[in-house]
């Protein structure tokens, strides 16, 4: 395999700020997730690694086990940097080690009170929230959330109302369900905090979207849909538990890597848009949940549903499918990055395709405004494989669910017409639905000047070992300048069905 230069690799000029709360060592999955997180750490600005309690480990924290994994990372970081763009290098082990702190060694709300001092982890979190930047701080909650609850109470008590609101506005929380009693307290008392979390009965984790990463065998959902072959202990032993960092990846006990969706959600692979949980990504898809007492929507997001064809050819509609639909790609990605840790020789490993559409590179969505019923030509001919020898496969598909306002996706969102203009599918013509299909209100059938926001995904997969996938999202804002396509209104869904 020839390889010209690391400058041909994807770079990440903008990096999400990330702060991790982990009940590491209550079971192996937090350690597994931390190993994988470090393989992506050149895409993030990591600002804290705090060992916390949870319902499974109520009176102790284990920062020393974070340190052991960072020690393993130290043996891999040089090789990792040899597989990264010069402008997007991995942080040093010394830097990552310096972020480790202890949370309160007590359960949930017993750590939260006006007269209770902040833990060391809470102090660091408060410092990061108050940092002189307006960039969001993503707090990824792999265990209990009392460190966050401590800080929010401190901000409320010590800051003016406007300043407290300004600080809360910086927060972006993705919690792996509730693992102590502070999560519900946070959402109830601070509805303005952007907060992603599955909502279900206490300890009923099999109902949560995040278990779609690996929980189908253990919890028994969507049987026959997800492919479990790249999650078996045999596959993990052969592909992951190798080399200086992979050797720190423990065998799983219940399900592997339940916490990993929090940062898969932030991966800069061209698919996810972190400020829009409803768009969907490797970390799942979420929608606004509830209405606050003031009558305004809170910023809490919970599970949404995707419709996905499973390994058995059947159609599945579930919250779990919002994650397992991407499993083959994210497990291949994991295995490829482990290969990077084994050698600094670029020719001995695979690297991601770099996508360009209509001359626009990068990973941010391509945004287009287009009149309903018209066509668009999209050209990804400049997309390339940095390894040069791999063949690229182009797959354009309409991701319909993010455009729907409710469950009835098939009736509400009409499929885009996609026509290849060359043999490989690098260039396509996209036919938009007419205004009556994408630019009228669902119930009233009133024509609107700005219709649905349609999501077209380009998926590019290479032929390397293991094969790697990159994405690019095209956001098509439909317009209807002449207010065409309106119809007879309806006051009830039955009437609406009769008019469609």
N, C-alpha and C positions, 0 to 999 in steps of 0.2 A: 504494500500500500504506500503510495506517495503522499506526502503532506507538505504543502508549501510554507505555511506560517500560522502561528497561533493568532495572528491578527485577523485571520479569516473566520475565527470562531465568533459565536454570538457574544456580545458584551452587554453589560447591565449598568448603564449610566445612572439609573435611579434605583435605589435599593430600599425596600420597606424596612422601617425600624421594627425590630422584634424583641419581645421580652417574654421569657418562658417561665411558667410556674409548673413544677413537676413533682409529683409524689413518687419520685424515683425509688425503686427497690421495694415498693409494696407488692409488685410482681414484675416480670421481666420486660413488659411492653414499653415502659418509659425509656429504659436503656436502649431498646431496639430503635425507638423513634429518635433518640438523641444521636445514635450512630448515623442514621439516615440523614438527619438534619444537617450534620456536619458536612456531608457530601454536597449539600446545596448552599453552604454558608457563604459562598462568594456572591450569591444573589441577594443577600440580606445584610443589614446593618444590625448585628446582634447587640443588644444593650443590657441584657440581664439573664442569668440562669439561676433561678431560685428554687431550692428544695423545700417543698411544702408538705403539709399533712393532707389527709383525705379521710373519708369514711372507712377506708381500708387500712389506714396507718395513722391513728389519731394522735399519738403523743410523741412521735419522733420524726426527724427529717434526716436525709442521707446525702448531704452534699459531697461527701467523700467518694460516692459512686459516680457522680458527675466528673470528678477529678480523674478517676481511673479511665473514663472514656476519652477525656481530653488528652490524657497521657498517650492513649492509643492513637489518637488523631495526630499527635506530634510526629509519630513515625510515618504518617501518610501525607502530610500537608505539602511537602516538597514535590512529591509526585503529582499531587492534585493540581498544584500551580502550573506544572508543565502541560496540563490539559485545559488550561483556562486562558481566556483572552488577557493580554497584558494589562488592560484597564479594569479587569474584574477578577483580581486575585483573591485567594482564600486568606482569611485572617490567621494570624499566628496562634499557636497553642497557648503561648504566654498571654495573649490578649484574651482568648476565650476563658482561660483559667481565672483571669482577674475579674470575670463577671459573676463568678459563683458566690452565692449568699445563702444563708439559712433563713427560712420563714419561721413563723411562730410554731413552737413545738407543743401546740394544743389544737383542739378540734374546732373548726368552724367559728361560730359567733363568740365563743369564749375568748377569742383573740381580738375582738372588736369592741371598743368602748372608748368613751371620752377620756378616761383616766388610764387607759392601757397604752404603753409606749409602742411605737412601731418596731417590728422586727428589723433585722439588718436587711432582709429582702424587701420589706416595705419601704425602708429608707431609700434604697436604691431606686425602687419603682417611683417614688415621689420625686426624686431628683430627675429621673428621665422624663416624667410627665411635665415637670417645670422647665425642662431644657429650652433655651431660647430658639425654638423652631416651631413652625406651624405644621411640620410633617406629622402625619398620624403615627401613633405608637400602637403596634399590634401586640396585645397581651394574649399569648397562647396558653390556655389553661388545661394542663394535662392531669391535674389533680384538683384539690380544693382551691377555693378562691378567696380565702380569708386575708391574704396579703393585699389583694386588690380592694377588698371591703375596708380594711384598716385605712388605706390611703384615701379612699373616697370619703370616709367619715372625717378624716383629718382635713381634707380640702374643704369640706362643707363647713367645718367649725372654725377654720382659721382664715378663710378667704372671703372677700365680699361675694355676694350672690353673682354679680356679673363675671368676676374673675374665676369663681368656682365653675360656672357654666363654660367659660372659655377653656379651662383646663380639661373638663370632661369631654369637650368637643374633640380633643385630640385623640381620645381613646377609641380603639377598635378591639373588641374582645371576641375571641373564638374559643368557646368552652366545650370540652368533651362531656356533654351533659352536666348535671349537677353532681359533684362528688363531696359536697358538704352542704351545710344549711345557709351559706352566705350568698350563693348564686341567686336564689329567689329573692333574698333581701336586697341585693344590688338592683335587680331588674324592677322591683317594686318601688324602691326609693329613688332610683335614678333612671327613669325611663328615657332620658335623653342620651344615655350611653349606648353607642353602637355595639350590639351584643348578639352574636350568633350562638345559638344553643338549641339542641334538640329538646322538645318538650314531650314528656311522657311520665308514666308512673315511676316513683322512686325505685331505682335499681333495676328497672326494666330496660336494660341497655340494648337488648335485641330489637327494640322498637326504634332505635336511634339511627339516623342517616350514617353517622361515622362508622358504624359496624359494617357498612358495605365494603370497607377496605379489605376485610378478611374474615368476617364473622358468619358467613353463610353456612358453613359446616357446623359450627358450634351452636348457633341460634336457630338454624333450620329455616331461614327465610329464602324465598326465590329459588327453591331447589330446582336444579337443572339449568338455571340461567347463568350465574357466574361460573367462570372456569377457575377451579382451585389449584390447577397443576403447578402454578408458579408461587404457591404459598405452602406447599408441603415441606415438612422438615428436611426431606431429602434434597429438594430443589434449593432450599436456603443453605444447607450445608455445602452444596457444590458451588453455588453462585455468590453467596453473600458472606459466609463465615470463613473468609480467606483473607490473607494479607494482614498488615498491621492494624488496620481499623476494623475490618470485617471480623477479625478474631475476637473483638470485644462485643460482638452481637450475640446475645444469649438465646438459647432455645426458648420458644414461647410455651406458656403454660395454658392459657385459655384461648385468646386470639392474638395474633401478632399485630403489633403497631396500631393499637386502637387510637393513639394520640396523633399519629402522623397526618391525618387529614387537615389538621390545623395549619400546617405549613405547606402541604401540597396545594392548599387553597391559594397560597401566595406565590407559588412557583411561577417564574417568568418564562413560560413556554409558549406564549401567544394565545392561550386559551382563556385563562381567568382574568377578570377585571375586579380587583379586590373591593372597590367601593360599591360594587353591585353584586351582592350575594345571589340575587335572582338570575344572574347570567349563567351560572354553572361553571365548574372547573374540576380539576382532579380532586379537590377537597369537598365536592358536593355542590348542591344547589339549595338555596334557602330563600324564603319569602317573609315579608313583614308579618308579624304574628297578631298583634293586638292593638287596642285603642286605649290611650291613657285617659285618666279622669277628666282632663281638660278638653277632651274631644279630639285631640290631635294624635296622629299615629305616633307610637313610641318607636324607638329604633331597635327593637328586638326582632331578630330574624330566627325562624325555625324551619323545619323540614319542608321541602317541596318534593314533587314527584316528577320523574322522567319515565318515558315509555321507551323501552330498549329491547332489541332482539337478543335473546340469550344464546348460549353455546348450543342449546338443544333446538334452536330455530323458533322457539315460541316467543311471544311478545309478553314482556313483563312491565308492569306499571307500579313503581315503588319508590320510596325515598332512598332505599339502599342502592337502587340502580343508578342514582345520580353520581355515585362513586364507583361501583364495580364495573360500570360500562367502560371505564378507562384503565382497568386493572392490567391488562396485558402490556399497555404502553408504560405505565408507571413502574411495573416490576422489571421490565426490560431496562428502563432508565436507571433503576437502582443497581442492577447487575453491571451495567456499563460503567457506572461511576466507581463501583468497587474495582473494576479492572484498571481504572485510572490510578488507583492507590498502589497498584503492584509495580508500575514502571513509569518512568518519565519519558519513555520512547513513544512519541505521538503515533508512529506507524503501527504500534501494537495494540491500539484500542480504537473504538468507534466514537464518533462525535456527531452532534446534532446537525440536521439540515438547517440552513439559514434562509428564511423566507422573505421574499419581496413581492408585493402586489402593486401593479401599476406604478412601479418605481418607488414605492414606499417600503423601506426596511423597518427594522425594529420589532418590538413585540406588542406595542399598543394597538388597539383595534383600528382598522381603517374605517372611517366614517363617511358615509355618502348620503346625500339627500336626492331622492329620485321620485318622479311622478308615478303614481299607481298606474299599472297597466303597461308601463314602458319596459325596455330592456337595458341591461348594463353589460358591458364587456369587461371582464376582469382578467388580467394578464400576470401570471406568476412565472413568466419565462426567466426572470433574473434570479430565481431561487437556485441555490447551489448546495452541493455537498462539500464541506471543507476537506473531507478525506479524498475527494476527487475521483476515486475509483468506484464508489457506490452508485447503484441505480436508485433513482427516486421514484416513488409512487405517489400520485396526486389524487386525493379524494375530497371533493367538495360536497358538503351536506348542509341541509337546512335544519338548524336546531330550533324546533318550533316552540318548545315549552316556555322559554323565557319571554315570548311575545304574548302568551295567553294571560288573561286576567283571572282565570279560574280553571277548574278541572277539565272542562269540555274543550280540550285543545283541538280535536279534529274538526269541530264545527267552527271554531273561532279563528284558527290560523290556517290559511290555505298554503299548500306546499308550493315552494318556489320551483319554477321550471329551470333546470340546469342542463345546458347543451355544450358538450365538448367541441372546441374549435380546432383541436389538434389531437393526434393519436394518444399522447400522454395525459392530456387533460390539464396541461399547464395554463391553457387559455380557455375560458368558458364564456358563454353568453347566458345571462340570468334573466328570466322572464318574471316580472313582478305580477302579482294578482291584480285584477281590476279593482277600481275604487270601491265597488260594492262588496268586495271581499276583505279589503284591508284598510278602508278609510271611512267606515261608518260605525256609529256606536252600536254595541251589541244588542241592546234592548230597544232603544228608541228608533234605531235605523236611520238616525240623522247623519247626514254627510258631514265630515269634518275636514278642515284644511290640512291637518297633520294627523296621519293615520298611525298604523302600527310601526313599531321599531322591529325590524326583522333581522334575524341572526343567521348569517351564513358562515360556516366554518370551513377553512382549508386545512386539511390534515396531510402532512407530507412525511412519508416514512422512507427510511433508507434501507439498503440491503446488507448493512454491516452485521457484525456479531457482537452482542445481540442487536437487533434492529432498533433504531431510535426514531422517535416521532416528534416533530415540531408542529405548531399550529399557528393560524392567524385568523382572527375573528373580523368579519366584515359586518358593520352595523349599518343597515339600510333604513333610513328614516323615510317612510313613504309620505308623499304629499298629494294633495287633491285640491289644487288651486281654484278650480271651477266648481267645487262642491258637487261633483258627480256621484251618482250611484246610490243616493238616498232612497229609502223605501218607507212603507207603512210602519208606523211605530207599534209598540206593544207595551202593556203594563205587567204582563206575566210571562214566564218562560215558556209556557205552553203556547201562548199567542205568538211569541217570537219564533218558535220552532215551525209554526204554521206559515209564517211569512218568509222563511228562508229557503 
